[in-house]
Amino acid sequence: MDGTIGLNKPTIWFADEDFHDADEPYLPELLSESYKSWYDDAGDMKLCLNGIFRLYTKANSYYGNHSELSLPVSVLQLDTQMSRVAELCFEQGQFIQFNYENIQYSAILVKRRRDSVAFATFVYATKVEQAISEIELEAYMKHFRVHFYRIFESVFVKEIMLQKTLIDKEASHRERLFLISKRLYDQINAESVVREVLYSLEDLYQDSEIYLYLSQDHLEGDARVRPLEFRNTANDIVTEAFLEGKCCIDREQNGYIKLAIPMNGKQAAYGVLCIEIKNSHWDESDLPAFMLIADTAGSAFENAKLYEQSNLLINELKIINDMTKRLNQSLRSKEIFRFATTELMKIFEADYCCVLQLDSESNEFKMKASNHEALVGKTYSIDYGFTGIVYRTKEALITSDYWNTQPVSSELMDDTNSRSLIGAPIFVEGEVVGVILVTHRDANHFSYDNYKLLQVMSSHIGLAVTNASLHAEMRKMVITDNLTNLHARHYLNEQIQRRQRSDAQGSLILVDIDFFKNVNDTYGHQVGDRILIQVSAIIRSSIRNGDIAARWGGEELAIYLPNVEASRAIQIAERIRIRVENETDPKVTVSCGISEWEAGQEKISVESLFYRADMALYESKKNGRNRINIG
């Protein structure tokens, strides 16, 4: 039964622990404390009352000089003989006992319980008549060793518990650092990274002030986030930490410690994390963790910035692609400028936008489109305002606060009460043909990314303008007679047909150069062509901008007068007839036939209009030429 109980006894997990050679530095303190503990317990026992105990180490130091006991020996002799017996005991590794001048000196080894290696000697001195045996001294030694191991185990357990506490603290610290790192890397925008790192540090160091100094745009409204300014760098550990890329510490006289650690990414340093905390609350062992958080925050901030830039680039490419498609759908410059103005205001969240085009003849800029209608149609010299700067430098520009700087005068900025501006040139074949200006009433509204994007957008607008110009030239070539520079016959037919669907009336004048064959036969075809050009020029200068003049065929020319009745058409035809007779060289005359149409007529068509005018022209020819008839 006793065996069963013995088998079921709980094992003390540290029962077999013993001190090792590596623990020698701690042995003196252990021996001192254990001797005091033992003597307090055994001080009234017989041997303690009749003699003196000492505990010697291998270094010949001892504990327990109880000199109050009276022995017939001097202190010097006592010290000498007790030291001698201790040395002999260590040397011979066994119990030693001898008498000297009526004093018995005895020594026995104190051994480790695990491997029986001696670590001290238990020495006893008493009068010869009170001599003790080895067994008695061994009993006292074992009693002492019980006290020694009790204290050793107490210290051991305390050490283990301390280590466990430190390990638990380190494990908790590592877990918190892991969670902080995970939360930081989970953020996909820079603002979230900044807020997370500040929240985490404030949670870790609750009795401190945490600041983040950023070298880039910082969060507005958060007092903990500040711009990194390079001022008074000699005494500024924040600037020093950023420039040198290392941790800087300043122990202030008010009992606080200030640390500044750079927040680095792989590509650059983005800011400096700064903590101000009482010296009593700061543990130097926390520094590696603080530096790890700063490095993690730097990497997470960089990743978030790259993600934001990628999204921004994707968004910009989408904007460019969508706008390019829309621009290419329009083949008229006026529509392109109007569309560009509207879209650019949306893209940049601007208050005002305008597009100016360079007039190559007057060498002035004309406001072609703007949401500030008062400026549309106005002209400006090529040196005026921001337009002049863009034209002269052929580069984009950005102004953060016009009110404070006012580098030039600007009617646009003054009239709209705007403060910030971005502008870019419109290029066609390497030359500036226009300027885009985008403004906002707030200062610092536009970013550097906006500045770059406008440059890209302006190049696409330039391509659209080029396409529109080419299309206009091609259309002009298609609808224009090369010799006379009048419209082609098919264009005239299309316009009359369109007008007959919308207008109330109109008149047609057919003009034929009299005896034109004789001119060609007499002077040659080059002179004949010159006569055609002269007559065409007279016609163009004799009609309104909305009237349409065309070469109908050979030496026959046609003029359509929208919303003009026949009586007024006769006056115009007469003016042309007289001018041709007086202004041509060699002198020629023309015959004219006129027809008209009015809404409500039974049959309205291009063919009937031309037929009646042709018949009237035939009558003019038949009746002697150089005259006008109406059909």
DAKACOR-V797689 format. One line per field, one symbol per residue. ss: DSSP state (h for helix, s for strand, l for the rest). A space follows every 10 residues. Layout:
ss = ???
This chain:
ss = lhhhhhhhll llllllllll hhhhhhhhhh hhhhhhhhhh hhlllhhhhh ssssssllll lsslllllll llllhhhhhh hhhhhhhhhh hhlllsssss llssssssss sllllllsss ssssssshhh lllhhhhhhh hhhhhhhhhh hhhhhhhhhh hhhhhhhhhh hhhhhhhhhh hhhhhhlllh hhhhhhhhhh hhhhlllsss ssssllllll llllssslll llhhhlhhhh hhhhlllsss sllllsssss ssssllllss sssssssshh hllhhhhhhh hhhhhhhhhh hhhhhhhhhh hhhhhhhhhh hhhhhhhhhl llhhhhhhhh hhhhhhhhll lssssssssl lllsssssss llhhhlllss slllhhhhhh hhhlllsssl lhhhhlllll hhhhhhllls ssssssssll ssssssssss lllllllhhh hhhhhhhhhh hhhhhhhhhh hhhhhhhhhs llllllslhh hhhhhhhhhh hhllssssss sssllhhhhh hhhlhhhhhh hhhhhhhhhh hhlllllsss sssllsssss sslllhhhhh hhhhhhhhhh hhhlllllls ssssssssll lllllhhhhh hhhhhhhhhh hhlllllsss l
